[in-house]
Each structure stands twice: as C-alpha cells, then as structure tokens.
C-alpha cells in the first residue's frame, strides 16, 4: 500500500488479482440472493430513461469494488470452472491502458418484446452481463452484473459501448435463472468509473471543438533515441512554449492547440558525416479525455525544410505518411521506428508523453542479419583460439612453466 492511496489500494489489489486468475467471482461483489425475476417483477414496465442523477448508485471504481465490505455476501459464490457444468461460456475480461472491458453473454431488452416478459422491465440503458459463477443453493442459475450504458456507438462501429457498474434496487450482482440466461447474446462493454465519466463530460467537445467545463492544461513531454534522433526546437507549435527539458507547455487551450507538428533530425552513423541525412515530421492530434485517443502521423520530410513550417499540401504529399493510434511502427526504405503516445489525466491537467524509439537503418540491419556464415565462423574460431591461448597460459603458470 502506498501512503495516501486510501480506497485506491483495494482497487489496485483487485487489478493485480485479475492478472493472475480467471475466476470471475472477483467481479461478483454487491451480490443479492434475490432472483432477477423477483427484482424485475417489482419494477414498472418500460422503465423511463435514466437521468444523470441516477448514476449516483454507480460504482466509483468501475468494474471493481471500492471497499471490501462489498464482498460481505459473496462467501458462497462458486466459479463454474470448479463445477461440472456451466450455462455461460467463459467471460473475457481485459485491461488495456487502464480501460477494463468485459465480453460475455448479456441480457438486453429488445424491441417487440411481449409485455409479460420480465426482460421488458429493463430500460434501454440497462444490461445484465452474465458471469460463469453460481451459488450452491441454485447450481443451475448463474450470476449477472448490472451495467448501465452512458455512451454507446452505432452497431456498425467497432468500438464497444461504455458503461458503469450500477445497482438494481441496491444489487450490483444478481441471480439469473437458466430460463433468462438462454435469452442472452454475446456483447462487449468498456466499464468506467464515475470519475472517468465526470472527466469526459467536463472536457468533452461540442461540434465546434469547444470544451465544456474548465480549461484543460496540457504538458507534452518528448522522449527520443539520443543521439540518433534530435528534436528540432527552432519552431514552437501555435499555442505552445518549449521548456528546457524537451517539454512543451500549452499556453492557450482550445481546438487549435490540440493539433501540433514536431520536427526531428536524424544524425548520421558514420563518423565522417555529422550532418542529418533526412528528417521526420511528427504530427499529433491530441484527445481531450480517455475516450478520444491520441493520434500520431509520421512521415519523412526534406532536410532542407528543417526549421520551417510545412503547408498542409506538403504534409500530405509524403509517400510514406503513416497514421498511428496510441502506438505503432513507422517504416520506409531507410528507417524503422516505434512511436508511442500516452496521456495521463489528473483533474484538469493532461500530461502527454511522446516516445520515438528503435530507430534503425534498414540496410545496416540487413547487412548484419545476412552476414556470410564464413565470417561468423571465422569470428567464432578466433574467439575460441583466444580462449584456448588464455587457458594454456593459465595451465602453464600453474605448473611453473614460463
């Protein structure tokens, strides 16, 4: 535990447990033994759409419990990997850059459902995601966690909808009968904490690119493979100012400052030539929250244009222009590099780190890779002869030889 971490220490513990086990009873906190049918029967048909204040029951820690007391009624829960049967396929839970997602069979209210069907009592925002777990008193039933959508995408889009762990009459995990479980279909959701939802809504942009709420203060830290790659600091992107430690400080927040271009000069490997042989132009499109990813565009540019601004037409004319989301590789006939961008949001601060590493000359790498075998054998033989000579000297010295 780290000093001052508070309840975050318990959330961090659950994240570490998730990495070492496939027992999904870890997510069955807030369990109520009351069957889902009983809970739905007490709800009015066609529940009204939830408002923002209805998220007050949502979990502060997203997919995880914020306090150990949430597991108070979970002592009898058994994972189906221990049982001989299961009505649910193994749920898939993943974590990627702090975002947790769950993919499993899900009970959803659909259009045209009969009024007597209890699933129709769910609102169009509510989901019951099934876990491969049960309790000894109802071995043929499964458990389901309650999610509430707060942002979703068109069905044709690849990105999953975003949700929060929500309570259904105070229950965050419910008992689902096999009759309801067979109506489920496989879906995937990203599960966020209330803090993530609040941050998104505060810094979200409207159609004009104007942020809501207070201004987002940005810092961009640039890390490169020195001395192979040198950052050109003769140009300051509009709205930004260089600091002494290769960091950019955003002076004017807004849509214009979210798009900036950086220039890098490649140093020659040969000792005879110290001049840069080519240059890189790295364009950044920064998101305003965890849900709008940062994007990088990498391309080569003429060395003669270093230190001067390129027009939009010049930037788009490059044949090796490569677009990267979060992280990826840039490769052309001469070079290969790895670029990564990561942003941490702390209240109204956004600290972005751009890393460009692994810069290689292809010809040099290929020459080393496909070097003739006789050269390798000669190098190995020379090394063995040297070792034998040293060993003979040591033996001779041990017996008094000169």
URHURA-V935007 format. One record per pair of residues at least 4 apart in sequence whose C-alpha atoms are under 7 Angstrom apart, sorted by the first residue. I is the first residue (numbers start at 1). J is the second residue. Records with the same first field share a line. If there is no record, write none. Layout:
I=J / J
//
This chain:
1=9
5=9
7=11 / 66 / 67
8=12
9=13
10=14 / 66 / 67
11=15 / 61 / 64 / 65 / 66
12=16
13=17
14=18 / 64
15=19
16=20
17=21
23=79
24=79 / 131 / 132
25=77 / 79 / 133
27=63 / 64
28=145 / 173
29=65 / 70 / 71 / 74 / 172 / 173
30=70 / 71 / 171 / 172 / 173
31=73 / 74 / 171 / 172 / 173 / 174
32=171 / 173 / 174
33=174 / 175
34=38 / 174 / 175
35=39 / 174 / 175 / 176
36=40 / 174 / 175 / 176
37=41 / 118
38=42
39=43
40=118 / 121
41=118
43=121
44=121
45=120 / 121
46=120 / 121 / 122 / 123
47=121 / 122 / 123
48=123
49=123
50=54
57=166 / 167
58=164 / 165 / 166 / 167 / 194
59=164 / 165 / 166 / 193 / 194
60=66 / 193 / 194 / 195
61=65 / 66 / 193
62=164 / 165 / 191 / 192 / 193
63=165 / 191
65=70
76=135
77=133 / 134 / 135
78=133 / 134 / 135
79=132 / 133 / 134
80=85 / 86 / 132 / 133 / 134
86=132
88=105 / 131 / 132
89=132
90=132
91=103 / 104 / 131 / 132
92=102 / 103 / 104
93=101 / 102 / 103
94=100 / 101 / 102
95=99 / 100 / 101
96=100
99=190
100=190 / 191
101=188 / 189 / 190 / 191
102=188 / 189 / 190
103=186 / 187 / 188 / 189
104=129 / 130 / 186 / 187 / 188
105=129 / 130 / 184 / 185 / 186 / 187
106=127 / 128 / 129 / 130 / 184 / 185 / 186 / 187
107=127 / 128 / 129 / 183 / 184 / 185
108=127 / 128
109=119 / 120 / 122 / 124
113=117 / 120
115=120
122=126
125=148 / 149
126=147 / 148 / 149
127=146 / 147 / 148
128=144 / 145 / 146 / 147
129=144 / 145 / 146
130=142 / 143 / 144 / 145
131=142 / 143 / 144
132=142
133=142 / 143
134=138 / 139 / 141 / 142 / 143
135=139
140=178
141=175 / 176 / 177 / 178
142=175 / 176 / 177
143=173 / 174 / 175 / 176
144=173 / 174 / 175 / 176
145=172 / 173 / 174
146=165 / 166 / 167 / 168 / 172 / 173
147=163 / 164 / 165 / 166
148=163 / 164 / 165 / 166
149=162 / 163 / 164
150=162 / 163
151=161 / 162 / 163
152=161 / 162
153=157 / 159 / 160 / 161
160=188 / 189 / 190
161=189 / 190
162=189 / 190 / 191 / 192
163=189 / 190 / 191 / 192
164=191 / 192 / 193
165=191
166=172
167=171 / 172
168=172
176=180 / 181
177=181
178=182
192=196 / 197
193=197
194=198
195=199
196=200
197=201
198=202
199=203
200=204 / 289
202=212 / 213
203=211 / 212 / 213 / 288 / 289
204=211 / 212 / 288
205=209 / 210 / 211 / 212
206=210 / 211
209=255
210=254 / 255
215=253
216=253 / 348 / 349 / 350
217=250 / 253 / 348 / 349 / 350
218=249 / 250 / 349 / 350 / 351
219=248 / 249 / 250 / 350 / 351 / 352
220=247 / 248 / 249 / 351 / 352 / 353
221=246 / 247 / 248 / 352 / 353 / 354
222=246 / 247 / 353 / 354 / 355
223=354 / 355 / 356
224=229 / 355 / 356 / 357
225=229 / 356 / 357
226=230
228=266 / 267
229=264 / 265 / 266 / 267
230=264 / 265 / 266
231=263 / 264 / 265
232=263 / 264 / 265 / 307
234=307
235=307
236=240 / 241 / 242
237=260 / 261
238=257
239=250 / 251 / 252 / 257
240=248 / 249 / 250 / 251
241=248 / 249 / 250 / 251
242=246 / 247 / 248 / 249
243=247 / 248
252=257
253=257
254=258
258=285 / 286
259=284 / 285 / 286
260=283 / 284 / 285
261=281 / 282 / 283 / 284
262=281 / 282 / 283
263=280 / 281 / 282
264=279 / 280 / 281
265=276 / 278 / 279 / 280
266=276 / 277 / 278 / 279
267=274 / 275 / 276 / 277
268=273 / 274 / 275 / 276 / 277
277=303
278=302 / 303
279=300 / 301 / 302 / 303
280=299 / 300 / 301
281=298 / 299 / 300 / 301
282=296 / 297 / 298 / 299
283=296 / 297 / 298
284=295 / 296 / 297
285=294 / 295 / 296
286=294 / 295
287=292 / 293 / 294
288=292
293=325 / 326
294=325 / 326 / 341
295=324 / 325 / 326
296=323 / 324 / 325
297=321 / 322 / 323 / 324
298=321 / 322 / 323 / 330
299=318 / 320 / 321 / 322
300=320
310=314 / 315
311=315
312=316
313=317
320=332
322=330
324=328
326=340 / 341 / 342
327=339 / 340 / 341
328=338 / 339 / 340
329=337 / 338 / 339
330=336 / 337 / 338
331=335 / 336 / 337
332=336
334=361 / 362
335=359 / 360 / 361 / 362
336=359 / 360
337=356 / 357 / 358 / 359 / 360
338=356 / 357 / 358
339=355 / 356 / 357
340=354 / 355 / 356
341=352 / 353 / 354 / 355
342=352 / 353 / 354
343=350 / 351 / 352 / 353
344=350 / 351 / 352
345=349 / 350 / 351
346=350
361=365
362=366
363=367
364=368
365=369
366=370
367=371
372=376
373=377
374=378
375=379
376=380
377=381
378=382
379=383
380=384
381=385
382=386
383=387
384=388
385=389
386=390
387=391
388=392
389=393
390=394
391=395
392=396
393=397
394=398
395=399
396=400 / 401 / 402
397=401 / 402
//
